[in-house]
Amino acid sequence: MAKKLILSLFIFIGLSFAANCSLDAFIKSCNECSFDANGKMDENCRKDVEGEGTSCLAFTYPMMSLKHQLGSCPQIDECVERLKSCKNLATTGSDAKDCSSQSMKNCFVMGDKCVEAADKVCSGGKTEEEAGFDDSEAGGPGFNPIEEVPPEDSEETITDFMCGGLFVLFMPFIFLRKLDRI
């Protein structure tokens, strides 16, 4: 009995740190569900995986889930609306293309951050401001899923040259010349 309790505790603790339920469900549906010729994802598969994501959230945030069921955590409804709006902005019109869209992934990352902030409000006793519920990362003002992370402009440095192929090719010759001097 004690072993089962300890195992359950470790599983619960592990789930508590797995705050990527929405993103993980999105990625899983993209990897495991089939697509038709038009890029539409199999609806039954999608619903099954979304159900797993919802279960993940319920296990990860049990107090918040309970409070939401009792009608005292409206922040969850707000997170759902934020995610829906974000997905509508980020969609390409093809589920298959959406699966490789960074903008769509940004929506699910935002959704997870929104739920995490909602939990701090509903279960942690923090204000929305203290919890970061209205921060742009959680879908508040200023959030834009379409913003892609720009590639870094890199200027070639001496380190890049030293690590480049030419240096590696000439390294034995440089080493041999130094040996000749000894």
C-alpha positions as CSV (number, residue, x, y, z in Angstrom):
1,M,0.0,0.0,0.0
2,A,2.8,2.4,0.9
3,K,4.6,1.6,-2.3
4,K,1.5,2.4,-4.4
5,L,1.2,5.7,-2.5
6,I,4.8,6.7,-3.1
7,L,4.6,5.6,-6.8
8,S,1.4,7.7,-7.2
9,L,3.1,10.7,-5.5
10,F,6.1,10.4,-7.9
11,I,3.7,10.2,-10.9
12,F,1.8,13.2,-9.7
13,I,5.0,15.2,-9.1
14,G,6.2,14.3,-12.5
15,L,2.9,15.4,-14.1
16,S,3.1,18.7,-12.1
17,F,6.2,19.6,-13.9
18,A,4.9,18.6,-17.3
19,A,3.2,21.9,-18.1
20,N,3.3,21.5,-21.8
21,C,0.1,19.6,-22.1
22,S,-1.4,21.6,-25.0
23,L,1.8,21.7,-27.0
24,D,2.5,18.0,-26.4
25,A,-1.0,17.1,-27.5
26,F,-0.6,19.2,-30.7
27,I,2.7,17.6,-31.5
28,K,1.4,14.1,-30.8
29,S,-1.7,14.7,-33.1
30,C,0.6,15.9,-35.8
31,N,2.9,12.8,-35.5
32,E,0.2,10.2,-34.9
33,C,-2.9,11.2,-36.8
34,S,-3.4,10.6,-40.5
35,F,-4.2,13.3,-43.0
36,D,-6.4,13.1,-46.1
37,A,-5.3,14.3,-49.6
38,N,-6.3,17.9,-48.7
39,G,-4.2,18.0,-45.5
40,K,-7.2,17.6,-43.2
41,M,-6.3,15.6,-40.0
42,D,-8.4,12.6,-39.1
43,E,-11.1,14.1,-36.7
44,N,-11.5,11.1,-34.4
45,C,-7.7,10.9,-33.9
46,R,-7.5,14.6,-33.2
47,K,-10.4,14.4,-30.6
48,D,-8.7,11.5,-28.9
49,V,-5.4,13.3,-28.6
50,E,-7.1,16.5,-27.5
51,G,-8.8,14.5,-24.8
52,E,-5.4,13.3,-23.6
53,G,-4.3,16.9,-23.5
54,T,-7.3,17.8,-21.4
55,S,-6.6,14.9,-19.0
56,C,-3.0,16.0,-18.8
57,L,-4.1,19.5,-17.7
58,A,-6.6,18.0,-15.1
59,F,-3.8,15.9,-13.6
60,T,-1.2,18.6,-13.8
61,Y,-3.5,21.2,-12.2
62,P,-6.0,19.3,-10.1
63,M,-7.1,22.1,-7.8
64,M,-7.6,24.5,-10.7
65,S,-9.6,21.8,-12.6
66,L,-11.8,21.2,-9.7
67,K,-12.4,24.9,-9.1
68,H,-13.2,25.3,-12.8
69,Q,-15.7,22.5,-12.6
70,L,-17.3,24.3,-9.7
71,G,-17.5,27.5,-11.7
72,S,-14.9,29.4,-9.8
73,C,-12.1,29.6,-12.2
74,P,-13.2,31.7,-15.3
75,Q,-9.5,32.2,-16.3
76,I,-9.6,28.7,-17.9
77,D,-12.4,29.8,-20.2
78,E,-10.3,32.8,-21.1
79,C,-7.3,30.6,-21.9
80,V,-9.5,28.4,-24.2
81,E,-10.7,31.6,-26.0
82,R,-7.2,32.9,-26.3
83,L,-6.1,29.6,-27.8
84,K,-9.0,29.5,-30.3
85,S,-8.3,33.1,-31.4
86,C,-4.6,32.4,-31.7
87,K,-5.2,29.3,-33.8
88,N,-7.6,31.2,-36.1
89,L,-4.9,33.8,-36.7
90,A,-2.1,31.3,-37.2
91,T,-3.9,28.7,-39.4
92,T,-2.7,28.1,-42.9
93,G,-5.9,26.4,-43.9
94,S,-4.3,23.0,-43.9
95,D,-3.8,20.8,-40.8
96,A,-0.8,19.2,-42.3
97,K,0.9,22.6,-43.0
98,D,-0.2,23.9,-39.5
99,C,1.8,21.0,-38.0
100,S,5.0,22.5,-39.3
101,S,4.0,26.1,-38.6
102,Q,6.0,27.8,-35.9
103,S,3.2,30.3,-35.5
104,M,0.8,27.5,-34.6
105,K,3.2,26.0,-32.1
106,N,3.5,29.5,-30.6
107,C,-0.3,29.3,-29.9
108,F,0.0,26.1,-28.0
109,V,3.0,27.4,-26.0
110,M,1.0,30.4,-25.1
111,G,-2.0,28.2,-24.2
112,D,0.2,26.3,-21.7
113,K,1.5,29.5,-20.2
114,C,-2.0,30.9,-19.9
115,V,-3.1,27.8,-18.0
116,E,-0.1,27.9,-15.8
117,A,-0.9,31.5,-14.9
118,A,-4.6,30.6,-14.4
119,D,-3.6,28.0,-12.0
120,K,-1.6,30.5,-9.9
121,V,-4.8,32.6,-9.8
122,C,-7.3,29.8,-9.1
123,S,-5.2,27.6,-6.9
124,G,-2.4,29.8,-5.7
125,G,-4.4,32.8,-4.5
126,K,-2.5,35.3,-6.6
127,T,-4.0,38.1,-8.5
128,E,-4.1,38.0,-12.3
129,E,-1.3,40.6,-12.4
130,E,0.9,38.7,-9.9
131,A,0.4,35.4,-11.8
132,G,1.2,37.0,-15.1
133,F,-2.2,36.1,-16.6
134,D,-2.3,39.2,-18.7
135,D,1.4,39.1,-19.8
136,S,1.9,38.8,-23.5
137,E,3.5,35.3,-23.1
138,A,0.2,34.1,-21.6
139,G,-1.9,35.6,-24.5
140,G,-2.4,39.0,-23.0
141,P,-1.9,42.3,-24.8
142,G,0.9,42.3,-27.2
143,F,0.9,38.6,-27.9
144,N,1.4,37.9,-31.6
145,P,1.7,34.2,-32.6
146,I,2.8,35.2,-36.1
147,E,6.0,36.6,-34.9
148,E,8.7,34.2,-35.9
149,V,12.0,34.2,-34.1
150,P,14.3,36.0,-36.6
151,P,17.5,34.1,-37.5
152,E,20.5,35.5,-35.9
153,D,22.7,37.6,-38.2
154,S,26.1,36.2,-37.7
155,E,29.3,37.8,-38.8
156,E,32.2,35.5,-39.4
157,T,34.7,35.8,-36.7
158,I,38.3,34.6,-36.3
159,T,36.8,31.8,-34.1
160,D,34.6,30.7,-37.0
161,F,37.7,30.6,-39.3
162,M,39.8,28.7,-36.8
163,C,37.0,26.1,-36.5
164,G,36.4,26.0,-40.2
165,G,37.5,23.3,-42.7
166,L,40.6,25.1,-44.0
167,F,42.1,25.4,-40.6
168,V,41.5,21.8,-39.9
169,L,43.2,20.8,-43.2
170,F,46.2,22.9,-42.5
171,M,46.5,22.1,-38.8
172,P,48.9,19.1,-39.3
173,F,51.2,21.3,-41.4
174,I,51.3,24.0,-38.8
175,F,52.0,21.3,-36.1
176,L,54.8,19.8,-38.2
177,R,56.5,23.1,-38.8
178,K,56.6,23.8,-35.1
179,L,58.2,20.4,-34.6
180,D,60.9,21.2,-37.1
181,R,61.8,24.3,-35.1
182,I,62.4,22.3,-31.9
